[in-house]
Amino acid sequence: MPIGLIIPLLLLTIPILEIAVFIFIGGQIGIFPTLAMIFVTAVIGTILLRLQGFALIAKIQGEMQANRLPGRELAHGAMLLAAGILLLTPGFVTDSVGFLLFVPLVRDGLFAFLASRMKDAVVMQKGAFGPGAGPGDRASPHHPGRPGDPGVVDLDPEDFARKPDPTSPWNPDDPDRRT
């Protein structure tokens, strides 16, 4: 499903789902305990975000000091940020997803899934436009091909020379040129 359809669908279904869950839980335990649960989940989420966020910053600094790219840690940081936003958003459904993102095993699985999707996209990109692109592949309009391809004209240094235009106002040898 294209992302252009997913986002509007989520923006429509999540609030409807949250309202239905609010009504159901409020009917089971009452309105004040329901509101208290929403408040408590926001507080717990803030505490978890703070604890795991500081630990993650330390991991990122350790990776950088070891001269390694902290890609996994940065992805975990983005997921923790999303978890914090979801937990601060009132609702049981968003809180459930937010709490799941605080579980490192869930974040690792999500990272592995996203990394494999990005790897496939990068491989497809390289296959179409990268260094291995041949005459049968799609080529960029700015780089029509390689030397030896039919659309490329090879010039020797003696075939091309840059000579200053004596009538140019930028000609440094022009005595009338104002500086």
C-alpha positions as CSV (number, residue, x, y, z in Angstrom):
1,M,0.0,0.0,0.0
2,P,1.5,3.4,-1.0
3,I,2.5,5.7,1.9
4,G,0.2,8.4,0.4
5,L,-2.8,6.2,1.4
6,I,-1.4,4.8,4.7
7,I,-1.0,8.2,6.5
8,P,-4.5,9.5,5.8
9,L,-5.9,6.1,6.8
10,L,-4.0,6.1,10.1
11,L,-5.0,9.7,10.8
12,L,-8.6,8.6,10.4
13,T,-8.6,5.2,12.1
14,I,-6.4,5.9,15.2
15,P,-8.6,8.6,16.7
16,I,-11.7,6.4,16.1
17,L,-10.0,3.4,17.7
18,E,-8.9,5.6,20.7
19,I,-12.4,6.9,21.2
20,A,-13.8,3.4,21.1
21,V,-11.2,2.1,23.7
22,F,-11.9,5.2,25.9
23,I,-15.6,4.4,25.9
24,F,-15.0,0.7,26.6
25,I,-12.5,1.2,29.4
26,G,-14.5,4.1,30.9
27,G,-17.6,1.9,30.9
28,Q,-15.7,-0.8,32.7
29,I,-13.8,1.1,35.4
30,G,-15.3,4.6,35.3
31,I,-14.2,8.0,34.0
32,F,-11.8,9.1,36.8
33,P,-9.8,5.9,36.9
34,T,-9.6,6.0,33.1
35,L,-8.3,9.6,33.2
36,A,-5.9,8.7,36.0
37,M,-4.5,5.8,33.9
38,I,-3.9,8.1,31.0
39,F,-2.0,10.5,33.3
40,V,0.0,7.7,34.9
41,T,1.1,6.3,31.5
42,A,2.3,9.7,30.4
43,V,4.4,10.1,33.6
44,I,5.8,6.6,33.3
45,G,6.6,7.2,29.6
46,T,8.5,10.4,30.5
47,I,10.6,8.6,33.1
48,L,11.3,5.7,30.7
49,L,12.3,8.1,28.0
50,R,14.6,10.0,30.3
51,L,16.3,6.8,31.5
52,Q,16.7,5.1,28.2
53,G,17.5,8.3,26.4
54,F,20.5,9.0,28.6
55,A,21.7,5.4,28.3
56,L,21.4,5.7,24.5
57,I,23.3,9.0,24.4
58,A,26.2,7.2,26.3
59,K,26.1,4.4,23.7
60,I,26.2,6.8,20.8
61,Q,29.2,8.7,22.3
62,G,30.9,5.3,22.9
63,E,30.4,4.3,19.3
64,M,31.7,7.7,18.0
65,Q,34.8,7.5,20.3
66,A,35.5,4.1,18.8
67,N,35.3,5.7,15.3
68,R,32.2,3.6,14.4
69,L,29.0,5.0,12.8
70,P,26.2,4.8,15.5
71,G,23.5,4.0,12.9
72,R,21.7,1.4,15.1
73,E,21.8,3.7,18.1
74,L,20.5,6.7,16.1
75,A,17.6,4.5,14.8
76,H,16.9,3.5,18.4
77,G,17.0,7.1,19.4
78,A,14.4,8.0,16.8
79,M,12.2,5.1,18.0
80,L,12.5,6.3,21.6
81,L,11.5,9.7,20.5
82,A,8.5,8.2,18.7
83,A,7.7,6.2,21.9
84,G,7.8,9.4,24.0
85,I,5.5,11.2,21.6
86,L,3.0,8.3,21.6
87,L,3.0,8.1,25.4
88,L,2.3,11.8,25.7
89,T,-0.5,11.5,23.3
90,P,-3.7,10.6,25.3
91,G,-5.0,7.2,24.4
92,F,-4.6,3.5,25.3
93,V,-3.7,2.4,21.7
94,T,-0.9,4.9,21.3
95,D,0.3,4.2,24.8
96,S,0.5,0.5,24.0
97,V,2.5,1.1,20.9
98,G,4.7,3.6,22.8
99,F,5.5,1.1,25.5
100,L,6.3,-1.6,23.0
101,L,8.9,0.8,21.5
102,F,10.6,1.0,24.9
103,V,11.4,-2.7,24.7
104,P,14.9,-3.1,23.1
105,L,14.0,-6.4,21.5
106,V,11.1,-4.8,19.7
107,R,13.3,-1.9,18.6
108,D,16.0,-4.3,17.3
109,G,13.3,-6.2,15.3
110,L,11.9,-3.0,13.8
111,F,15.5,-1.7,13.1
112,A,16.3,-5.0,11.3
113,F,13.1,-4.8,9.2
114,L,13.7,-1.2,8.2
115,A,17.4,-1.7,7.5
116,S,16.6,-4.6,5.2
117,R,14.1,-2.4,3.4
118,M,16.6,0.4,3.0
119,K,19.3,-2.0,1.8
120,D,17.0,-3.3,-0.9
121,A,16.2,0.3,-2.0
122,V,19.9,1.2,-2.1
123,V,20.8,-1.9,-4.1
124,M,18.0,-1.0,-6.6
125,Q,19.3,2.6,-6.7
126,K,22.9,1.4,-7.4
127,G,21.7,-1.0,-10.0
128,A,19.9,1.6,-12.0
129,F,22.1,4.7,-11.6
130,G,25.3,3.6,-9.9
131,P,28.8,2.9,-11.2
132,G,27.7,-0.4,-12.7
133,A,25.1,1.2,-15.0
134,G,25.6,0.1,-18.5
135,P,24.2,1.2,-21.9
136,G,21.1,-1.0,-21.4
137,D,20.3,0.5,-17.9
138,R,18.5,3.8,-17.2
139,A,21.0,6.6,-17.1
140,S,20.9,10.0,-15.5
141,P,20.4,12.9,-18.0
142,H,23.5,14.5,-16.5
143,H,25.6,11.5,-17.0
144,P,24.5,9.8,-20.2
145,G,27.1,7.1,-20.2
146,R,30.7,6.1,-19.9
147,P,33.7,6.7,-22.2
148,G,33.3,4.4,-25.2
149,D,29.5,4.5,-25.1
150,P,27.8,5.8,-28.2
151,G,26.5,9.0,-26.5
152,V,29.9,10.1,-25.2
153,V,32.5,12.1,-27.2
154,D,36.0,11.6,-26.1
155,L,38.4,14.6,-26.6
156,D,42.2,14.6,-26.3
157,P,43.8,17.5,-24.5
158,E,45.0,19.0,-27.8
159,D,41.5,18.8,-29.2
160,F,40.2,21.2,-26.6
161,A,41.9,24.3,-25.4
162,R,40.5,27.3,-23.5
163,K,41.5,30.6,-25.0
164,P,40.6,33.9,-23.5
165,D,38.2,36.1,-25.4
166,P,39.8,39.5,-26.0
167,T,36.4,41.2,-26.1
168,S,35.3,39.9,-22.8
169,P,35.0,42.5,-20.0
170,W,36.6,39.9,-17.6
171,N,39.8,39.6,-19.8
172,P,42.7,40.3,-17.5
173,D,44.9,41.6,-20.5
174,D,42.3,44.3,-21.4
175,P,43.9,47.7,-20.7
176,D,40.5,49.4,-20.5
177,R,39.3,47.0,-17.8
178,R,38.3,48.8,-14.6
179,T,39.4,47.3,-11.3
